Amino acid sequence: MGRVLRLACGLMGVVVLFTMAGMAWARRDDSAWMLLRSRGLILVDPNTGLQIPLTRSYSSALWFHAYSDKTGWLYYVGVDGIGLSNWVGGLYRVRLDGENESELIIPNPHIIHVELSHDERWIIYIVKEMVSNQEWHYTLFRARADGRDILQLTDTLANGASFEAMGAPPYFSWDDQWVIFTGGYAGQSESVVVRIRLDGTGLEEVITGASTNTGYLEARNFSWIFLNKGGSIYSYDVNHEPPLVLMNQWNGGQRFLYVGWLPRSKVAMFTSDRAGIGELKILGLRPDGAQVWAVDGGYLYGVNADESWIFIGGIHGIERMRPDGSQRQSLIDGSLGVLNSMLVRDEWVLFEVSRGSSVGTTIYRMHLDGTHLGTVADSPPDGNVRLFTWHSDYDFVICATISTSGSGIFLHRMNLDGSHSKILTEGLYEPHFETWLPPIDRGWTPSHLGIIGAGLIGITIIRPKKWWAKSSELGEGDFTSWH
């Protein structure tokens, strides 16, 4: 009887040890987390609502800029102060575990448009400073990803000319050898799209007369620049020697904005400016200038995972078509209300509509073929429900309820059929969704180590002398003593 008891106790200690060790080893949550911007940056677990503050609150401004998968650093600009002359702050980086303070790597509160290189070794950024009343000066810089080795790329060139950056974002070429940005020579009103090497040499024009509203696109081993001038869309292969004009213009009679790229179909999508003049329209163009499709009245789009269908939302409802423009099908007409937003995932389409100021908003779901239409969430009597975000790994959607009675903004999750609603956050100041981030590794916590230590002590206390001993070698009650 004693031998059996000793063996049972020893096995129990081993089970406890390995179970707890396994729990500690499985400390990494395999699901993505939401990065929210309020007065600071906050990570939120969409399963439990657990919040991890990454930064302190900033009184003036906070902008998220980039996240490095290779190094685990998140880059943001934080600013404190009152008035333009009293700002303090700059470019920070912080780890996702929330256990370390943010590190100020470039102390300049006027930094905008930070871009991380594809190999995640370099950053480029623009400094925006006021030089006189209503006049801004933009300067382009380059630095290593840890803030060292800062180099000013624009202003005084080797030939003595003064070349300045404009307010549009700069970008890296696909091979990280060039920086493409919009700038202009001092004293000239015409802006120029140029490229320059990371060491500050080789400045050359890509296109003259570009507006500051430029769009840039990278796809595999080639790069395109898309930009607008007047009512025309231009595209250029920025890696060609010299830069090659692929499409002189697409004259649509109004201003168009670049909104997305279909990598498998090699189609760029543009939508007309909703604040402009003329009918709304969304276009699919190839970089060589060929128009693949055009949808009148469209202003929203979504693409399913395998890029087999494009969903276009607009004043006429929602329709779908193939990326080449074929098999156009109307799925939902405009009778449900005005379409505000739309999200497309593997098998489902979620969309939000407004039904009038006195009725509020409603979120609907439908299958990719338009079937199984159903309501996900209706606005409460004292607020509006908004489609916040949705991740393909989850069977639930994140919604925001904006109270009209002053009780704030609530984020909650629910299944696609509207069931199992659960509040995730409440009381955050104007939460803004930035991006989904990879699983968070919380490390070996003291509780994990304590549990493992307890298991080891238990085995030491109650283990049998010899696990492999024959029954004749063990006497009744022959346990090891306390140490």
Rosetta blueprint (number, residue, H / E / L):
1 M L
2 G H
3 R H
4 V H
5 L H
6 R H
7 L H
8 A H
9 C H
10 G H
11 L H
12 M H
13 G H
14 V H
15 V H
16 V H
17 L H
18 F H
19 T H
20 M H
21 A H
22 G H
23 M H
24 A H
25 W H
26 A L
27 R L
28 R L
29 D L
30 D L
31 S L
32 A L
33 W E
34 M E
35 L E
36 L E
37 R E
38 S L
39 R L
40 G L
41 L E
42 I E
43 L E
44 V E
45 D L
46 P L
47 N L
48 T L
49 G L
50 L L
51 Q E
52 I E
53 P E
54 L L
55 T L
56 R L
57 S L
58 Y L
59 S L
60 S L
61 A E
62 L E
63 W E
64 F E
65 H E
66 A E
67 Y E
68 S L
69 D L
70 K L
71 T L
72 G L
73 W E
74 L E
75 Y E
76 Y E
77 V E
78 G E
79 V E
80 D E
81 G L
82 I L
83 G L
84 L H
85 S H
86 N H
87 W L
88 V E
89 G E
90 G E
91 L E
92 Y E
93 R E
94 V E
95 R E
96 L L
97 D L
98 G L
99 E L
100 N L
101 E L
102 S L
103 E E
104 L E
105 I E
106 I E
107 P L
108 N L
109 P L
110 H L
111 I E
112 I E
113 H E
114 V E
115 E E
116 L E
117 S L
118 H L
119 D L
120 E L
121 R L
122 W E
123 I E
124 I E
125 Y E
126 I E
127 V E
128 K E
129 E E
130 M E
131 V E
132 S E
133 N L
134 Q L
135 E E
136 W E
137 H E
138 Y E
139 T E
140 L E
141 F E
142 R E
143 A E
144 R E
145 A L
146 D L
147 G L
148 R L
149 D L
150 I L
151 L E
152 Q E
153 L L
154 T L
155 D E
156 T E
157 L L
158 A L
159 N L
160 G L
161 A L
162 S E
163 F E
164 E E
165 A E
166 M L
167 G L
168 A L
169 P L
170 P L
171 Y E
172 F E
173 S L
174 W L
175 D L
176 D L
177 Q L
178 W E
179 V E
180 I E
181 F E
182 T E
183 G E
184 G E
185 Y E
186 A L
187 G L
188 Q L
189 S L
190 E L
191 S L
192 V E
193 V E
194 V E
195 R E
196 I E
197 R E
198 L L
199 D L
200 G L
201 T L
202 G L
203 L L
204 E E
205 E E
206 V E
207 I E
208 T E
209 G L
210 A L
211 S L
212 T L
213 N L
214 T E
215 G E
216 Y E
217 L E
218 E E
219 A E
220 R L
221 N L
222 F E
223 S E
224 W E
225 I E
226 F E
227 L E
228 N E
229 K E
230 G L
231 G L
232 S E
233 I E
234 Y E
235 S E
236 Y E
237 D E
238 V L
239 N L
240 H L
241 E L
242 P L
243 P L
244 L E
245 V E
246 L E
247 M E
248 N L
249 Q L
250 W L
251 N L
252 G L
253 G L
254 Q L
255 R L
256 F E
257 L E
258 Y E
259 V E
260 G E
261 W E
262 L E
263 P L
264 R L
265 S L
266 K L
267 V E
268 A E
269 M E
270 F E
271 T E
272 S E
273 D L
274 R L
275 A L
276 G L
277 I L
278 G L
279 E L
280 L L
281 K E
282 I E
283 L E
284 G E
285 L E
286 R L
287 P L
288 D L
289 G L
290 A L
291 Q E
292 V E
293 W E
294 A E
295 V E
296 D E
297 G L
298 G E
299 Y E
300 L E
301 Y E
302 G E
303 V E
304 N L
305 A L
306 D L
307 E L
308 S L
309 W L
310 I E
311 F E
312 I E
313 G E
314 G E
315 I L
316 H L
317 G E
318 I E
319 E E
320 R E
321 M E
322 R L
323 P L
324 D L
325 G L
326 S L
327 Q L
328 R L
329 Q E
330 S E
331 L E
332 I E
333 D L
334 G H
335 S H
336 L H
337 G L
338 V E
339 L E
340 N E
341 S E
342 M E
343 L E
344 V E
345 R L
346 D L
347 E L
348 W E
349 V E
350 L E
351 F E
352 E E
353 V E
354 S E
355 R L
356 G L
357 S L
358 S L
359 V L
360 G L
361 T E
362 T E
363 I E
364 Y E
365 R E
366 M E
367 H E
368 L L
369 D L
370 G L
371 T L
372 H L
373 L L
374 G E
375 T E
376 V E
377 A E
378 D E
379 S L
380 P L
381 P L
382 D L
383 G E
384 N E
385 V E
386 R E
387 L E
388 F E
389 T E
390 W L
391 H L
392 S L
393 D L
394 Y L
395 D L
396 F E
397 V E
398 I E
399 C E
400 A E
401 T E
402 I E
403 S E
404 T L
405 S L
406 G L
407 S L
408 G L
409 I E
410 F E
411 L E
412 H E
413 R E
414 M E
415 N E
416 L L
417 D L
418 G L
419 S L
420 H L
421 S L
422 K E
423 I E
424 L E
425 T E
426 E E
427 G L
428 L L
429 Y L
430 E L
431 P L
432 H E
433 F E
434 E E
435 T E
436 W E
437 L E
438 P L
439 P L
440 I L
441 D L
442 R L
443 G L
444 W L
445 T L
446 P H
447 S H
448 H H
449 L H
450 G H
451 I H
452 I H
453 G H
454 A H
455 G H
456 L H
457 I H
458 G H
459 I H
460 T H
461 I H
462 I H
463 R L
464 P L
465 K L
466 K L
467 W L
468 W L
469 A L
470 K L
471 S H
472 S H
473 E H
474 L L
475 G L
476 E L
477 G L
478 D L
479 F L
480 T L
481 S L
482 W L
483 H L
